[in-house]
Amino acid sequence: MEQPFHKDFLRQTPQHAETRKHLKELLANRQANGIIFTTMQKFEESSEALSTRRNIVVIADEAHRGQYGLTEKVVVNKKDNGEIEAKTVIGTARIIRDSLPNATYIGFTGT
């Protein structure tokens, strides 16, 4: 028996967001439905919200790697010249949640 093509199983054709701007456009051009694949790196390009809709579900694979870091922390480093440098680091999970503040999040992990 022939295996069904993914869009037959999903009842729609998944789309792939190439850039953060493309992801924002894909989300803006629909009120419901749709499957969009992207990588978490797209979220780190900006802190601007991609969408404030409540009917977005984010499913993350390998969540144990990229879904930590809901808080900000200050990291202090001493440079080679002896100068002290402090910077605020925001975790990936926080960046994603700021980008899609009203979404529902589901994470999967194998560990």
C-alpha positions as CSV (number, residue, x, y, z in Angstrom):
1,M,0.0,0.0,0.0
2,E,1.3,3.4,-0.9
3,Q,2.2,5.8,1.9
4,P,0.1,9.1,2.0
5,F,1.9,12.3,1.1
6,H,2.3,14.6,4.1
7,K,-0.2,17.2,2.9
8,D,-2.8,14.5,2.5
9,F,-2.3,13.4,6.1
10,L,-2.2,17.0,7.3
11,R,-5.0,18.2,5.0
12,Q,-2.9,21.2,4.0
13,T,0.5,22.0,2.6
14,P,3.0,23.0,5.2
15,Q,5.0,26.2,4.5
16,H,8.5,27.0,5.4
17,A,9.4,30.5,6.7
18,E,12.7,31.5,5.2
19,T,13.2,34.7,7.2
20,R,11.7,36.4,10.2
21,K,10.0,38.9,7.8
22,H,8.6,35.9,5.8
23,L,7.3,34.3,9.1
24,K,5.6,37.5,10.1
25,E,3.9,37.7,6.6
26,L,2.7,34.1,6.8
27,L,1.2,34.7,10.2
28,A,-0.4,38.0,9.2
29,N,-2.1,36.6,6.1
30,R,-4.3,34.1,7.9
31,Q,-6.7,34.2,10.8
32,A,-6.6,30.4,11.5
33,N,-5.2,27.1,10.1
34,G,-1.8,26.6,8.6
35,I,1.3,24.8,9.4
36,I,4.5,26.8,9.2
37,F,8.0,25.3,9.8
38,T,10.9,27.5,10.9
39,T,14.0,27.5,13.0
40,M,14.4,29.2,16.4
41,Q,17.2,31.4,15.0
42,K,14.6,33.4,13.2
43,F,13.3,34.6,16.5
44,E,16.6,36.1,17.6
45,E,16.8,38.7,14.9
46,S,14.4,41.1,16.6
47,S,12.4,41.6,19.8
48,E,9.3,42.8,17.9
49,A,6.2,40.7,18.2
50,L,5.5,38.6,15.1
51,S,1.8,38.2,16.0
52,T,-0.4,38.7,19.1
53,R,-3.0,36.2,18.0
54,R,-4.1,33.6,20.6
55,N,-4.7,30.7,18.2
56,I,-1.0,30.0,17.4
57,V,0.5,26.7,18.7
58,V,4.3,26.5,18.8
59,I,5.7,22.9,18.8
60,A,9.4,22.6,19.5
61,D,11.5,19.5,19.0
62,E,14.6,19.1,21.2
63,A,13.0,21.5,23.7
64,H,15.6,20.6,26.3
65,R,18.1,22.5,24.2
66,G,16.3,25.7,23.1
67,Q,13.4,26.2,25.4
68,Y,15.3,27.3,28.5
69,G,16.0,30.9,29.5
70,L,12.7,32.6,30.4
71,T,14.6,35.2,32.4
72,E,17.3,37.8,31.8
73,K,20.7,37.5,33.4
74,V,23.7,39.8,33.6
75,V,26.9,38.2,32.4
76,V,30.1,39.8,33.6
77,N,33.4,39.1,31.7
78,K,36.9,40.4,32.2
79,K,38.5,41.3,28.9
80,D,42.2,40.6,28.0
81,N,43.0,44.2,28.7
82,G,41.6,44.0,32.2
83,E,38.4,45.9,31.4
84,I,35.2,44.6,32.9
85,E,32.3,44.1,30.6
86,A,28.7,43.4,31.7
87,K,25.9,42.6,29.3
88,T,22.3,41.4,29.6
89,V,21.6,38.0,28.1
90,I,18.1,37.0,27.3
91,G,17.3,33.3,26.9
92,T,15.9,31.8,23.7
93,A,12.7,30.8,25.3
94,R,12.1,34.4,26.4
95,I,12.8,35.7,22.9
96,I,10.4,33.3,21.3
97,R,7.7,34.1,23.9
98,D,8.2,37.8,23.3
99,S,7.8,37.2,19.6
100,L,4.6,35.2,20.0
101,P,3.3,36.4,23.4
102,N,-0.2,34.8,23.3
103,A,0.8,31.5,21.7
104,T,0.5,28.1,23.3
105,Y,3.8,26.2,23.6
106,I,4.4,22.5,23.5
107,G,7.9,21.0,23.7
108,F,9.2,17.5,22.9
109,T,12.5,16.0,24.0
110,G,14.1,12.6,23.8
111,T,16.1,13.0,27.0
